[in-house]
Amino acid sequence: MAKVVIYYRKSVNEKNEQTVKRINKFIQSISSQHKIKGVFIDNYSESNAFLELVESQLNDIDVIYINQMINNEFEKELLNQLSNTDKFSIKLFMVN
């Protein structure tokens, strides 16, 4: 079983209930093949959970699922460098 982390950045007016439903739906779709090691959620244009994610033990992770492309160049480069160092892949997921 692949060990995965989910990083979710909310859209501008997304309500918490919507966020939870979307993440739960995604988790249900992958839980038979993956072991969920953590879920990190940021509000729109915030990076607190992202910083927690990159400071966590990523060398034990096989995949980080993200719900949207990271637009901040620093965050994008940091995540790419960590994926090279800690040998995990980054995959985009979408749920409605």
C-alpha positions in Angstrom: 0.0 0.0 0.0 1.3 3.4 -1.0 1.6 5.9 1.9 0.1 9.2 0.9 -0.6 12.7 2.1 -3.3 15.0 0.8 -2.8 18.7 0.5 -6.0 20.7 -0.2 -6.2 24.4 -0.9 -9.7 25.8 -0.7 -11.2 28.0 -3.4 -12.1 31.6 -2.7 -15.6 31.1 -1.2 -15.5 27.4 -0.4 -17.3 26.5 2.7 -15.8 24.0 5.2 -18.6 21.5 4.6 -17.8 21.4 0.9 -14.1 20.9 1.7 -14.8 18.0 4.0 -17.2 16.3 1.6 -14.7 16.7 -1.3 -11.8 15.3 0.7 -13.9 12.4 2.1 -15.0 11.5 -1.4 -11.4 11.5 -2.6 -10.2 9.4 0.4 -13.0 6.9 -0.2 -11.9 6.5 -3.9 -8.2 5.8 -2.9 -8.4 4.1 0.5 -8.3 0.5 -0.8 -5.0 1.1 -2.4 -3.4 3.8 -0.2 -2.7 4.4 3.4 -3.5 8.0 4.3 -0.8 9.5 6.5 -2.2 13.0 6.7 -4.5 15.7 5.3 -3.4 19.3 5.2 -5.9 22.0 4.3 -5.3 25.7 3.6 -7.7 28.5 3.1 -7.5 30.3 -0.2 -4.2 32.3 -0.5 -2.8 30.9 2.8 0.1 28.6 3.3 0.1 27.6 6.9 -0.9 23.9 6.3 1.6 23.8 3.3 4.4 24.8 5.6 3.3 22.2 8.1 3.4 19.7 5.3 6.9 20.5 4.1 8.2 20.4 7.6 6.7 16.9 8.2 8.5 13.5 7.7 8.2 13.2 3.9 10.8 10.5 3.5 8.1 8.0 4.6 5.6 9.2 2.0 5.2 7.7 -1.5 2.7 10.3 -3.0 1.5 13.8 -2.2 -1.9 14.4 -3.7 -2.8 18.1 -4.4 -6.1 19.4 -5.5 -4.7 22.3 -7.7 -1.5 23.4 -9.2 0.7 25.4 -6.9 1.0 28.9 -8.3 3.5 30.3 -5.9 6.9 29.8 -7.5 8.7 29.4 -4.1 6.2 26.8 -2.9 6.3 25.0 -6.2 10.1 24.8 -6.3 10.3 23.8 -2.6 7.9 20.9 -3.1 9.7 19.8 -6.3 13.1 19.8 -4.5 11.7 17.9 -1.6 10.1 15.3 -3.9 13.6 14.8 -5.5 15.3 14.5 -2.1 12.7 12.4 -0.3 11.7 10.3 -3.4 7.9 10.9 -3.4 5.7 11.8 -6.4 3.2 14.7 -6.6 -0.1 14.0 -8.2 -3.1 16.2 -9.0 -6.6 15.1 -8.0 -10.0 16.6 -8.7 -13.3 16.0 -7.0 -16.6 17.8 -7.3 
